[in-house]
């Protein structure tokens, strides 16, 4: 029987995007989820596609701007 195992090199990257918001500013968007979160201030959300989860890498602010987040496959949004 032949040996079918194969060694594969894998790479990963980590990046951070930081920006400041006003205390009364709401952060909206990020997609369609079942948890009912409207304002993502002080929240953590994992953005990935699944059966009942639709990720949209856009963050909409009540401060009057929209940010498109760098989104490749998996992304963690965390306002801490």
HELIX and SHEET records of a PDB file:
SHEET    1   A 3 UNK A  27  UNK A  32  0                                        
SHEET    2   A 3 UNK A  54  UNK A  61 -1                                        
SHEET    3   A 3 UNK A  66  UNK A  68 -1                                        
SHEET    1   B 2 UNK A  44  UNK A  47  0                                        
SHEET    2   B 2 UNK A  75  UNK A  78 -1                                        
END                                                                             
